[in-house]
Amino acid sequence: MDIAALLSDPAAWAALITLIVMEVVLGIDNLIFISILSNKLPEHQRAKARRIGIALALIMRLGLLSTLAFIVGLVKPVFTLPFPAPPGMDFAFSWRDLILIAGGLFLVWKATTEIHEKVEPSDGHGVMDAGGKVVANMGSAIFQIILIDIVFSIDSILTAVGMTDHLPIMIAAVVITVAIMLVAADPLANFINENPTIVMLALGFLLMIGAVLIADGFGVHVPKGYIYAAMAFSAGVEALNMLARRRNKPALEDKTLH
């Protein structure tokens, strides 16, 4: 089907809108990771790191879309462990499974390290600034962003391939999604940076997402709706906590003055 026919096809527009929504939801995980990692950099490097990370995500997604045969091959088993798998699990591993497991382990390790750093800041790694805050290295931050971009890009493109057969729709959805991520990156990162409790919540999200990726790699498929419902519920509770703190702040200040 050519471009003109796609533009006049309501089903194609429906597929595009649905795919954009799905890609935006999947992109939230990627964006949270980039925001947390970039906020560890000196302030003048943060926006640059976020833009580089999102640009790399776009390049990887478009590169993967140009090799659909390779993407389809990622889901074919490459080896099977020679012993019975527990109920609900699968010991036949494809390249996609191995990438998800590696990415999940990386996310669990990174989130755990960051949580430990927040709880025990004196034990943090890296260069300390004047305020005692850990400052990450730009090259290290970009390298870690690339690693997680690979994992989320493969998950994103496999979702796109499963929803439509039309390459132009996939490309349009990916470009629009990354553009939305680019617009949302700075406000999200600033919001996370200005609200310390949000940082811990976001790290908890990354820990959960890492565990889900590992489970998915072992054939235990947790419905995405459950994951994002849990994230939305937690974010809603935290929003109420923030509202309560803001409302109670004047009363606490008055008590302090008197």
C-alpha positions in Angstrom: 0.0 0.0 0.0 1.5 3.4 -1.0 1.6 6.6 1.1 -1.5 8.2 -0.6 -3.6 5.1 0.1 -2.4 5.0 3.7 -3.4 8.7 4.2 -6.9 8.0 2.9 -7.3 4.8 4.9 -9.2 5.3 8.3 -7.8 2.0 9.6 -4.3 3.3 9.0 -5.0 6.4 11.0 -6.5 4.3 13.8 -3.4 2.1 13.8 -1.1 5.2 13.9 -2.9 6.8 16.8 -3.0 3.5 18.8 0.6 2.9 18.1 1.6 6.4 19.2 -0.3 5.9 22.5 1.4 2.6 23.1 4.9 4.0 22.2 4.4 7.0 24.5 3.5 4.7 27.4 6.5 2.5 26.7 8.7 5.6 26.3 7.8 6.8 29.8 10.2 4.1 31.3 13.0 5.2 29.0 12.4 8.9 29.8 12.4 8.3 33.6 15.7 6.6 33.4 17.2 9.4 31.2 15.9 12.0 33.6 17.3 10.4 36.7 20.6 9.8 35.1 21.0 13.3 33.6 20.0 15.0 36.9 23.2 13.5 38.4 25.3 15.6 36.0 26.4 19.2 36.5 23.5 21.5 35.7 24.9 22.9 32.4 25.3 19.3 31.0 21.8 17.9 31.9 19.8 19.2 28.9 22.5 18.1 26.5 22.6 14.6 28.0 18.8 14.3 27.7 18.8 15.4 24.1 21.7 13.1 23.2 19.9 10.2 24.9 16.6 10.8 23.2 18.3 11.3 19.8 20.1 8.0 20.2 16.7 6.4 21.1 15.3 7.7 17.8 18.4 6.5 15.8 18.2 3.1 17.3 14.5 2.7 16.7 14.7 3.9 13.1 17.8 1.6 12.6 15.9 -1.4 13.9 12.9 -0.6 11.7 15.1 -0.7 8.7 16.0 -4.3 9.5 12.6 -5.9 10.2 13.8 -9.3 9.1 16.5 -9.0 11.8 13.9 -7.9 14.4 11.7 -10.9 13.6 14.7 -13.1 14.0 15.2 -11.9 17.5 12.2 -13.8 18.8 13.4 -17.1 17.5 14.9 -19.4 20.1 18.7 -19.7 20.0 19.2 -22.3 22.8 17.2 -24.2 25.4 18.3 -25.1 28.9 18.5 -28.9 29.2 16.2 -29.3 32.2 12.5 -28.9 32.8 11.2 -25.3 33.3 8.9 -24.6 36.3 5.2 -24.0 35.5 4.6 -20.7 33.7 8.3 -20.3 32.7 10.1 -21.1 29.5 13.8 -22.1 29.2 13.9 -21.7 25.4 15.7 -18.3 25.0 15.8 -16.0 22.0 18.0 -13.0 21.5 15.1 -10.8 22.6 14.8 -12.8 25.9 18.6 -12.5 26.6 18.5 -8.7 25.9 15.5 -8.3 28.2 17.1 -10.3 31.0 20.4 -8.3 30.6 18.5 -5.0 30.5 16.4 -6.0 33.5 19.4 -6.9 35.5 21.0 -3.6 34.6 17.9 -1.7 35.6 17.6 -3.5 38.9 21.3 -2.9 39.6 21.1 0.8 38.7 17.9 1.4 40.6 19.3 -0.4 43.7 22.5 1.6 43.5 20.7 4.9 43.2 18.4 4.0 46.1 21.4 3.1 48.3 23.0 6.4 47.3 19.9 8.3 48.4 19.7 6.5 51.7 23.5 6.6 52.3 24.7 9.7 50.5 28.1 9.6 52.2 28.8 6.3 50.4 28.0 7.6 46.9 30.4 7.2 44.0 31.7 9.8 41.7 32.9 13.4 42.1 31.3 15.6 44.8 30.3 19.1 44.1 30.3 22.0 46.6 27.0 21.0 48.0 28.0 17.4 48.5 26.0 16.1 45.6 27.3 13.3 43.5 28.2 14.4 40.0 28.3 11.7 37.3 30.6 11.7 34.4 29.1 12.8 31.0 30.6 9.9 29.1 29.5 7.3 31.7 25.9 8.8 31.7 25.7 8.6 27.9 27.0 5.0 27.9 24.4 3.9 30.4 21.7 5.7 28.4 22.8 3.9 25.3 22.5 0.5 27.1 19.0 1.1 28.3 18.0 2.7 25.0 18.9 -0.6 23.3 16.6 -2.5 25.6 13.6 -0.1 25.3 14.1 0.4 21.6 13.8 -3.4 20.9 10.8 -3.6 23.1 9.2 -0.6 21.4 9.9 -1.9 17.8 8.6 -5.4 18.6 5.4 -3.8 19.9 5.1 -1.8 16.7 5.7 -4.8 14.5 3.0 -6.7 16.4 0.5 -4.0 15.8 0.8 -3.1 12.1 2.4 -4.4 8.9 3.0 -0.9 7.4 6.5 0.4 7.8 5.5 4.1 7.2 3.0 3.9 10.1 5.7 2.5 12.3 8.2 5.2 11.3 5.7 8.0 11.8 4.7 6.6 15.2 8.3 6.4 16.4 9.2 9.9 15.2 6.1 11.4 16.8 6.7 9.5 20.0 10.4 10.6 20.2 9.3 14.2 19.5 6.9 14.0 22.4 9.7 12.6 24.6 12.0 15.5 23.6 9.3 18.1 24.6 8.6 16.3 27.9 12.2 15.6 28.8 13.2 18.9 30.5 9.9 19.5 32.4 9.9 15.9 33.7 13.6 16.0 34.7 13.1 19.3 36.5 10.0 18.0 38.3 11.9 14.9 39.4 14.9 17.0 40.5 12.7 19.5 42.5 10.8 16.8 44.4 13.1 14.3 46.2 10.2 11.9 47.0 9.4 11.7 43.3 13.0 10.5 42.7 12.6 7.6 45.1 9.2 6.8 43.5 10.7 6.8 40.0 13.6 4.6 41.2 11.0 2.2 42.6 9.3 2.2 39.1 12.6 1.4 37.5 13.2 -1.5 40.0 9.8 -2.9 39.2 10.3 -2.5 35.4 13.7 -4.3 35.7 12.1 -7.2 37.5 9.3 -7.4 34.9 11.9 -7.4 32.1 13.7 -10.3 33.7 10.5 -12.2 34.2 9.5 -11.6 30.6 12.9 -12.9 29.5 12.2 -16.2 31.3 8.8 -16.5 29.7 6.7 -15.1 32.5 4.6 -12.4 30.8 3.2 -9.8 33.1 0.4 -7.8 31.4 1.6 -4.3 30.8 -1.7 -2.9 32.0 -1.0 -4.2 35.5 2.4 -2.5 35.5 1.1 0.9 34.4 -1.9 0.7 36.6 0.4 0.2 39.6 2.6 3.1 38.5 -0.5 5.3 38.0 -1.9 4.4 41.4 1.5 5.1 43.1 1.9 8.4 41.3 -1.6 9.3 42.3 -0.9 8.6 46.0 2.3 10.6 45.8 0.4 13.5 44.1 -1.9 13.5 47.1 1.0 13.5 49.5 2.6 16.5 47.7 -0.7 18.3 47.8 -1.0 17.6 51.5 2.5 18.8 52.2 1.9 22.0 50.2 -1.4 22.7 52.1 0.2 22.0 55.5 3.4 24.0 54.8 1.9 27.5 55.8 0.5 26.1 59.0 3.9 24.5 60.0 5.6 27.8 59.2 3.1 29.7 61.4 3.8 27.3 64.3 7.5 27.8 63.9 7.2 31.6 64.0 5.1 31.5 67.1 
